[in-house]
Amino acid sequence: MNGYLDANIFLIFVEENISNCEIILRAAEHSLFTPVISFHTFNEISKNLKSRNLKNLAGFLFFYI
């Protein structure tokens, strides 16, 4: 099963300690579904994190994705 992950999934995951977004990302990590992320979504995440001066985190998310 494929699931499209929107930028908000990652941004909320970064901002909140415990959220449903964490559950979704853990499920993808354990291959419970195949995450689908568009190039535009990735750019949105990168720009958002860089604008918050979280460049290291943007690099980590690039590796994670």
Buried (B, 14 or more C-beta within 10 A) or exposed (E): EEBEBBBEBBBBBBEEEEBEBBEBBEEBEEEEEEBEBEEEBBEBBBEBBEEEEBEEBBEEBEEEE
